[in-house]
Amino acid sequence: MNAFASPAPLRAVSGADVPAKPVLDAGNVLLKALPPKDRAAIIEASHAFEFALGDILCETGGRPEAMEFIEAGVISAIIEMQNGQIVESYMIGREGATHSTLRFGEPCHARLVVQVAGHGRRIEAGRIRTLAAERPAIAD
């Protein structure tokens, strides 16, 4: 086949061609990876929450009050460099959680800003610390 050949023409798609359900299973990958009893303990101790574009979940140097398991949406970690430049250091999506060092009592290392609105589960700092002390799988 010629590498410069024209691609096949695009086909129009009607609403009937679009699947009614998302292709990917919704939910937080990190939570799903936990043993069922540990996952259930976090679900029971947490509550559902929503976040909107531009919401700030934590300021650099601030003390996080909770850990958020993202189920849909994207959070960006923004850091100001010594020269004043602002950079996006990393992103958190449905495969992770905010404040993974929360159990160590560390402050926020970056400003956490919502880049794509979504939802997840939020567990208060003291509660996740207690669960991590009681359950090795959560502590890991």
Salt bridges, closest charged atoms under 4 A:
ASP17 OD2 - ARG11 NH1 3.49
ASP25 OD2 - LYS32 NZ 2.44
ASP38 OD1 - ARG135 NH1 2.74
GLU59 OE1 - ARG111 NE 3.05
GLU68 OE1 - HIS99 NE2 3.63
GLU68 OE2 - ARG122 NE 3.01
GLU71 OE1 - HIS119 ND1 3.24
GLU106 OE1 - HIS109 NE2 2.85
